[in-house]
Amino acid sequence: MGRTRHSFTTELKADAVFLFRSRQYGGSSLPRPGSWRTALRRWLTQYEAELMGQTPNGKTITAEQKRIHALETQIKSLEMEKGIFKKTATLLAEADSRGKP
């Protein structure tokens, strides 16, 4: 029978990282294999990368990275709207110039 893939919330990941780091455990102190050792190691690595300013591939853990992601999404949306407005303005200008003799 196959293994079940677990899904963890961002809050749980952040809490686990905080608890682990607040107790200042070493890498050998991670839970035993068979538990969620691999996941915790991955979350710790992601958290440290986020602290260094790297954008993660998946969901973010730190509040700063969440804010950065939200702002990047907003910038993309605004740039798309700006492009639409530019195209519309160009088409209207062309229509006006064709309509006038």
C-alpha positions as CSV (number, residue, x, y, z in Angstrom):
1,M,0.0,0.0,0.0
2,G,1.3,3.5,-0.8
3,R,2.1,6.3,1.6
4,T,-0.4,9.0,2.3
5,R,0.9,12.5,1.4
6,H,0.2,14.9,4.3
7,S,-0.7,18.5,3.8
8,F,0.5,21.0,6.4
9,T,-0.7,24.6,6.8
10,T,1.7,27.5,6.6
11,E,0.9,28.3,10.2
12,L,1.8,24.8,11.4
13,K,5.1,25.1,9.4
14,A,5.9,28.4,10.9
15,D,5.1,27.2,14.4
16,A,7.2,24.1,14.0
17,V,10.2,26.1,12.7
18,F,9.8,28.6,15.6
19,L,9.6,25.9,18.2
20,F,12.6,24.1,16.8
21,R,14.7,27.2,16.5
22,S,13.7,28.7,19.8
23,R,15.0,25.6,21.6
24,Q,18.2,25.8,19.4
25,Y,18.3,22.2,18.6
26,G,21.1,20.8,16.4
27,G,20.5,18.8,13.2
28,S,21.0,15.6,15.2
29,S,18.1,16.6,17.4
30,L,15.5,16.3,14.6
31,P,12.7,13.8,15.3
32,R,13.5,10.2,14.4
33,P,12.9,8.9,10.8
34,G,9.4,7.9,10.2
35,S,8.0,11.0,11.8
36,W,8.1,14.3,10.0
37,R,11.9,14.8,10.1
38,T,12.3,15.4,6.4
39,A,9.5,17.9,6.3
40,L,10.9,19.8,9.3
41,R,14.3,19.9,7.7
42,R,12.8,21.2,4.5
43,W,10.9,23.9,6.4
44,L,14.0,25.0,8.3
45,T,16.0,25.2,5.1
46,Q,13.2,27.2,3.4
47,Y,12.9,29.5,6.5
48,E,16.6,30.3,6.5
49,A,16.5,31.0,2.7
50,E,13.6,33.3,3.2
51,L,15.5,35.2,5.9
52,M,18.3,35.7,3.4
53,G,15.8,37.2,1.0
54,Q,15.4,34.3,-1.4
55,T,11.9,33.7,-2.8
56,P,10.7,30.2,-2.2
57,N,9.1,28.0,-4.9
58,G,6.2,27.0,-2.7
59,K,4.2,28.8,-0.1
60,T,6.1,31.2,2.1
61,I,6.7,30.8,5.8
62,T,7.8,34.2,7.0
63,A,5.4,37.2,7.1
64,E,7.9,39.3,5.1
65,Q,8.0,36.8,2.3
66,K,4.2,36.7,2.3
67,R,4.1,40.5,2.0
68,I,6.7,40.4,-0.8
69,H,4.7,37.8,-2.7
70,A,1.5,39.8,-2.3
71,L,3.3,43.0,-3.6
72,E,4.8,41.1,-6.5
73,T,1.4,39.8,-7.5
74,Q,0.0,43.3,-7.3
75,I,2.8,44.7,-9.4
76,K,2.2,42.1,-12.1
77,S,-1.5,43.0,-12.1
78,L,-0.8,46.7,-12.4
79,E,1.7,46.2,-15.2
80,M,-0.9,44.1,-17.1
81,E,-3.5,46.9,-16.6
82,K,-1.0,49.5,-17.7
83,G,-0.3,47.5,-20.9
84,I,-4.1,47.3,-21.6
85,F,-4.4,51.1,-21.2
86,K,-1.5,51.7,-23.5
87,K,-2.9,49.5,-26.2
88,T,-6.4,51.1,-25.8
89,A,-4.9,54.6,-26.0
90,T,-2.9,53.7,-29.1
91,L,-6.0,52.2,-30.8
92,L,-8.1,55.3,-29.9
93,A,-5.4,57.6,-31.3
94,E,-5.2,55.6,-34.5
95,A,-9.0,55.7,-34.9
96,D,-9.0,59.5,-34.3
97,S,-6.3,60.0,-36.9
98,R,-8.1,57.9,-39.5
99,G,-11.4,59.7,-38.9
100,K,-10.0,63.2,-39.4
101,P,-9.1,64.2,-43.0
